Amino acid sequence: MKATLPSIAVLALAVASAASVACASGYTDENLHDFCSRANCTDGRYPSAALVRDASGELFGTADRGGQANSGVVFELVPDAGSYKFYVIHNFGDGDGLANPDGGHILEKNGRLYGTASGGGTNNRGAVFRLSYAGAGWTLAVLHNFGGADGEVPEAGLAYAGQSSGRQWDESSPLFGTANAGGIYGNGVAYELAHSGSTWTETVIHNFKDSRDPDGLLEDAAGNLWGANSDGGKYGGGLMYRLARGTWKQTVVHNFCEAQNCSDGSAPGGVCTWTLPETCSVQPSLADPAAQVSPVAGLSSNAPPAVRTKCYTIFARASTAATVHRRMRA
């Protein structure tokens, strides 16, 4: 379902239960990795967040469970002779006290990864983390531990200015995110995360009152934040909203289940994102209940054609542990 909002061309993954990827005709699928292919699913299981791509073409993602401690993993797909090699670069719960990295990563200009874990942390309410690479491997640092009043269970990833155009984070502008619970009303919050040197500060910018279960955010060119909550709202089917820059006042863009028999959709899930030129659209489907379109395919329209004609997606089907696909123009 496509939605056109002021100032930005977006695609809302606001569909009942699910979203799946449908590319234009002339594309073929290739499996890049089948999760749980290693004993005890040490390669991860239940991936559902989008992938990010660095300048060398390497892909990074998360799986919510599996790994050495069954608390989730961060993985890397490295280009190799036309396909990809799969590596686990971090196991959650293996000494870091974190679990369940539900949201995807963002990548900053120096190659570090930032993300959220919905479980664990000092208060067992989730945390924001950073992964940095040095010659010996990847090192995790916790940037913020949620405590309840400032949110808890941060299932969505982080957002920043310029993200929807494919630009990497500049390390100086603020980051934004949501937590699914906690806050004044217990329905979750939207927050800002900023740093001065090595000191990180989290500020709640909105407490959700009449809706709950927020997903990820999109920052538009004017600095407004767009998002969707999967429950509550005027008709109980969730809603789509905008938070105005600075005041962070919420404006409800659409209440789902407004139409008869909820024909306009209910329980929106996923993140608003740019339309994908010449590549993909997102359409309702119950067959692939957790498919996500990677930001790889969401680069600006002046991206190289070889990049614009590829989609990297994750399908987390109920009947399997999940696979990573590459969809390419034939």
C-alpha positions as semicolon CSV with decimal commas, in nm:
position;residue;x (nm);y (nm);z (nm)
1;M;0,000;0,000;0,000
2;K;0,157;0,329;-0,105
3;A;0,109;0,649;0,090
4;T;0,213;0,996;-0,025
5;L;0,298;1,239;0,255
6;P;0,403;1,606;0,240
7;S;0,769;1,667;0,149
8;I;0,860;1,300;0,113
9;A;0,777;1,007;-0,109
10;V;0,721;0,721;0,131
11;L;0,605;0,367;0,138
12;A;0,420;0,274;0,455
13;L;0,446;-0,085;0,572
14;A;0,111;-0,031;0,738
15;V;-0,073;-0,345;0,644
16;A;-0,265;-0,605;0,837
17;S;-0,021;-0,848;0,998
18;A;0,249;-0,829;0,737
19;A;0,433;-0,692;0,441
20;S;0,606;-0,877;0,165
21;V;0,821;-0,771;-0,123
22;A;0,701;-0,779;-0,480
23;C;0,960;-0,670;-0,737
24;A;0,891;-0,583;-1,094
25;S;0,886;-0,860;-1,350
26;G;1,222;-0,969;-1,484
27;Y;1,379;-1,022;-1,142
28;T;1,514;-1,349;-1,005
29;D;1,570;-1,459;-0,645
30;E;1,888;-1,602;-0,499
31;N;1,925;-1,743;-0,149
32;L;2,221;-1,588;0,034
33;H;2,187;-1,772;0,366
34;D;1,948;-2,013;0,539
35;F;1,938;-1,951;0,913
36;C;1,962;-2,241;1,157
37;S;2,187;-2,416;0,907
38;R;2,441;-2,461;1,190
39;A;2,398;-2,684;1,494
40;N;2,174;-2,530;1,762
41;C;2,110;-2,231;1,533
42;T;2,442;-2,072;1,628
43;D;2,418;-1,872;1,305
44;G;2,099;-1,708;1,436
45;R;1,727;-1,746;1,388
46;Y;1,425;-1,520;1,338
47;P;1,582;-1,230;1,146
48;S;1,321;-0,965;1,070
49;A;1,498;-0,629;1,040
50;A;1,633;-0,472;0,723
51;L;1,996;-0,501;0,615
52;V;2,248;-0,218;0,582
53;R;2,522;-0,201;0,321
54;D;2,864;-0,039;0,359
55;A;3,075;0,125;0,090
56;S;3,251;-0,202;0,005
57;G;2,922;-0,384;-0,055
58;E;2,921;-0,584;0,269
59;L;2,578;-0,638;0,427
60;F;2,500;-0,635;0,800
61;G;2,191;-0,758;0,982
62;T;2,054;-0,904;1,303
63;A;1,872;-1,218;1,409
64;D;1,652;-1,197;1,717
65;R;1,737;-1,540;1,856
66;G;1,996;-1,811;1,812
67;G;2,369;-1,765;1,848
68;Q;2,597;-1,899;2,121
69;A;2,361;-1,789;2,402
70;N;2,032;-1,805;2,204
71;S;1,997;-1,429;2,259
72;G;2,051;-1,319;1,900
73;V;2,339;-1,229;1,671
74;V;2,476;-0,964;1,441
75;F;2,582;-1,109;1,108
76;E;2,779;-0,996;0,806
77;L;2,747;-1,103;0,442
78;V;3,070;-1,046;0,249
79;P;3,071;-1,042;-0,134
80;D;3,253;-1,343;-0,271
81;A;3,273;-1,441;-0,639
82;G;2,925;-1,319;-0,724
83;S;2,760;-1,445;-0,406
84;Y;2,816;-1,386;-0,033
85;K;2,992;-1,550;0,262
86;F;2,809;-1,543;0,595
87;Y;2,978;-1,457;0,927
88;V;2,849;-1,403;1,280
89;I;3,031;-1,096;1,414
90;H;2,863;-1,071;1,756
91;N;2,673;-1,307;1,986
92;F;2,435;-1,137;2,230
93;G;2,415;-1,266;2,585
94;D;2,772;-1,392;2,564
95;G;2,911;-1,160;2,830
96;D;2,743;-0,837;2,717
97;G;2,417;-0,874;2,914
98;L;2,199;-0,792;2,612
99;A;1,939;-0,995;2,423
100;N;1,706;-0,984;2,124
101;P;1,832;-0,729;1,869
102;D;1,493;-0,694;1,698
103;G;1,564;-0,370;1,512
104;G;1,806;-0,321;1,228
105;H;2,133;-0,130;1,236
106;I;2,239;0,208;1,117
107;L;2,588;0,258;0,978
108;E;2,794;0,569;1,046
109;K;3,055;0,720;0,819
110;N;3,347;0,550;0,998
111;G;3,195;0,205;0,966
112;R;3,055;0,156;1,315
113;L;2,714;-0,004;1,365
114;Y;2,444;0,128;1,600
115;G;2,138;-0,065;1,710
116;T;1,899;-0,162;1,987
117;A;1,843;-0,473;2,196
118;S;1,494;-0,514;2,338
119;G;1,608;-0,732;2,629
120;G;1,882;-0,728;2,887
121;G;2,085;-0,427;2,991
122;T;2,147;-0,294;3,340
123;N;1,774;-0,271;3,417
124;N;1,669;-0,565;3,200
125;R;1,459;-0,327;2,991
126;G;1,673;-0,307;2,679
127;A;1,955;-0,085;2,556
128;V;2,112;0,105;2,267
129;F;2,452;-0,028;2,160
130;R;2,741;0,038;1,923
131;L;2,966;-0,213;1,747
132;S;3,313;-0,096;1,647
133;Y;3,568;-0,287;1,441
134;A;3,937;-0,296;1,527
135;G;4,193;-0,539;1,386
136;A;4,106;-0,812;1,639
137;G;3,732;-0,804;1,571
138;W;3,412;-0,626;1,671
139;T;3,364;-0,469;2,017
140;L;3,027;-0,378;2,169
141;A;2,964;-0,071;2,384
142;V;2,632;0,004;2,556
143;L;2,533;0,369;2,502
144;H;2,207;0,377;2,698
145;N;2,024;0,141;2,932
146;F;1,648;0,192;2,943
147;G;1,488;0,215;3,285
148;G;1,111;0,220;3,229
149;A;1,022;0,586;3,275
150;D;1,239;0,665;2,972
151;G;1,099;0,367;2,782
152;E;1,157;-0,007;2,773
153;V;1,166;-0,286;2,514
154;P;1,317;-0,087;2,223
155;E;1,227;-0,321;1,937
156;A;1,276;-0,074;1,651
157;G;1,606;0,053;1,514
158;L;1,736;0,410;1,508
159;A;1,664;0,698;1,269
160;Y;1,859;1,008;1,168
161;A;1,858;1,295;0,919
162;G;1,934;1,181;0,565
163;Q;1,883;0,810;0,637
164;S;1,606;0,767;0,382
165;S;1,834;0,891;0,101
166;G;2,090;0,621;0,177
167;R;2,336;0,854;0,350
168;Q;2,532;0,716;0,644
169;W;2,495;0,878;0,984
170;D;2,728;1,178;1,029
171;E;2,801;1,104;1,399
172;S;2,690;1,451;1,507
173;S;2,317;1,488;1,440
174;P;2,081;1,333;1,696
175;L;1,947;0,981;1,670
176;F;1,580;0,899;1,721
177;G;1,399;0,582;1,819
178;T;1,099;0,429;1,992
179;A;1,045;0,194;2,283
180;N;0,741;-0,033;2,288
181;A;0,657;0,009;2,654
182;G;0,728;0,233;2,950
183;G;0,693;0,609;2,966
184;I;0,424;0,804;3,151
185;Y;0,133;0,596;3,020
186;G;0,309;0,262;2,980
187;N;0,237;0,262;2,607
188;G;0,588;0,338;2,490
189;V;0,782;0,649;2,395
190;A;0,968;0,824;2,116
191;Y;1,315;0,935;2,221
192;E;1,616;1,137;2,110
193;L;1,971;1,015;2,169
194;A;2,253;1,268;2,147
195;H;2,613;1,270;2,254
196;S;2,882;1,513;2,360
197;G;3,212;1,336;2,328
198;S;3,175;1,000;2,497
199;T;2,866;1,102;2,700
200;W;2,532;0,991;2,561
201;T;2,200;1,141;2,674
202;E;1,854;0,998;2,605
203;T;1,555;1,235;2,615
204;V;1,191;1,129;2,586
205;I;1,030;1,355;2,325
206;H;0,685;1,194;2,321
207;N;0,486;0,964;2,548
208;F;0,224;0,762;2,359
209;K;-0,113;0,791;2,533
210;D;-0,392;0,675;2,301
211;S;-0,195;0,422;2,097
212;R;0,082;0,173;2,169
213;D;0,347;-0,059;2,022
214;P;0,537;0,200;1,815
215;D;0,758;0,083;1,531
216;G;1,054;0,266;1,379
217;L;1,074;0,633;1,279
218;L;1,159;0,825;0,962
219;E;1,302;1,177;0,978
220;D;1,199;1,395;0,682
221;A;1,394;1,684;0,528
222;A;1,231;1,933;0,766
223;G;1,326;1,729;1,073
224;N;0,976;1,597;1,144
225;L;0,944;1,235;1,253
226;W;0,696;0,991;1,098
227;G;0,590;0,658;1,243
228;A;0,315;0,404;1,303
229;N;0,177;0,234;1,613
230;S;0,023;-0,109;1,571
231;D;-0,243;-0,087;1,844
232;G;-0,491;0,167;1,976
233;G;-0,596;0,485;1,801
234;K;-0,950;0,603;1,734
235;Y;-1,072;0,268;1,598
236;G;-0,835;0,032;1,779
237;G;-0,649;-0,071;1,462
238;G;-0,339;0,140;1,515
239;L;-0,242;0,469;1,356
240;M;0,015;0,661;1,153
241;Y;0,149;0,988;1,298
242;R;0,390;1,278;1,260
243;L;0,592;1,444;1,538
244;A;0,665;1,810;1,456
245;R;1,030;1,905;1,485
246;G;1,121;2,089;1,804
247;T;0,784;2,079;1,979
248;W;0,740;1,708;1,896
249;K;0,365;1,759;1,898
250;Q;0,187;1,456;1,754
251;T;-0,047;1,482;1,457
252;V;-0,238;1,167;1,364
253;V;-0,218;1,117;0,988
254;H;-0,447;0,814;0,972
255;N;-0,639;0,591;1,212
256;F;-0,654;0,236;1,078
257;C;-0,979;0,038;1,074
258;E;-1,162;0,356;0,980
259;A;-1,306;0,180;0,676
260;Q;-1,568;-0,091;0,698
261;N;-1,424;-0,432;0,792
262;C;-1,083;-0,261;0,832
263;S;-1,036;-0,260;0,457
264;D;-0,784;0,022;0,506
265;G;-0,566;-0,215;0,711
266;S;-0,498;-0,268;1,079
267;A;-0,203;-0,333;1,307
268;P;0,052;-0,139;1,098
269;G;0,405;-0,266;1,127
270;G;0,737;-0,160;0,979
271;V;0,896;0,174;0,902
272;C;0,801;0,446;0,656
273;T;1,067;0,461;0,386
274;W;1,138;0,607;0,047
275;T;0,979;0,447;-0,253
276;L;1,220;0,219;-0,431
277;P;1,277;0,348;-0,789
278;E;1,269;0,085;-1,062
279;T;1,285;-0,185;-0,801
280;C;1,021;-0,288;-0,551
281;S;0,688;-0,203;-0,397
282;V;0,552;-0,333;-0,070
283;Q;0,216;-0,503;-0,083
284;P;-0,003;-0,679;0,174
285;S;0,053;-1,051;0,210
286;L;-0,011;-1,311;0,474
287;A;0,234;-1,556;0,320
288;D;0,551;-1,383;0,439
289;P;0,462;-1,233;0,778
290;A;0,784;-1,048;0,855
291;A;0,943;-0,949;0,527
292;Q;1,140;-0,625;0,535
293;V;1,286;-0,425;0,248
294;S;1,649;-0,339;0,301
295;P;1,768;0,023;0,290
296;V;2,014;-0,111;0,030
297;A;1,733;-0,088;-0,220
298;G;1,618;0,246;-0,084
299;L;1,908;0,453;-0,210
300;S;1,842;0,782;-0,384
301;S;1,740;0,774;-0,749
302;N;2,085;0,887;-0,861
303;A;2,248;0,576;-0,713
304;P;2,439;0,358;-0,961
305;P;2,203;0,138;-1,169
306;A;2,381;-0,176;-1,047
307;V;2,274;-0,085;-0,694
308;R;1,926;0,037;-0,780
309;T;1,832;-0,287;-0,952
310;K;1,894;-0,512;-0,652
311;C;1,675;-0,579;-0,351
312;Y;1,810;-0,746;-0,040
313;T;1,530;-0,883;0,175
314;I;1,469;-1,103;0,474
315;F;1,177;-1,345;0,477
316;A;1,092;-1,483;0,821
317;R;0,826;-1,739;0,740
318;A;0,641;-1,912;1,019
319;S;0,732;-2,254;0,884
320;T;1,108;-2,195;0,855
321;A;1,388;-2,030;1,049
322;A;1,417;-1,768;0,771
323;T;1,633;-1,691;0,473
324;V;1,813;-1,392;0,327
325;H;1,731;-1,334;-0,039
326;R;1,884;-1,125;-0,312
327;R;1,647;-1,019;-0,588
328;M;1,817;-0,902;-0,908
329;R;1,708;-0,787;-1,247
330;A;1,752;-1,075;-1,492
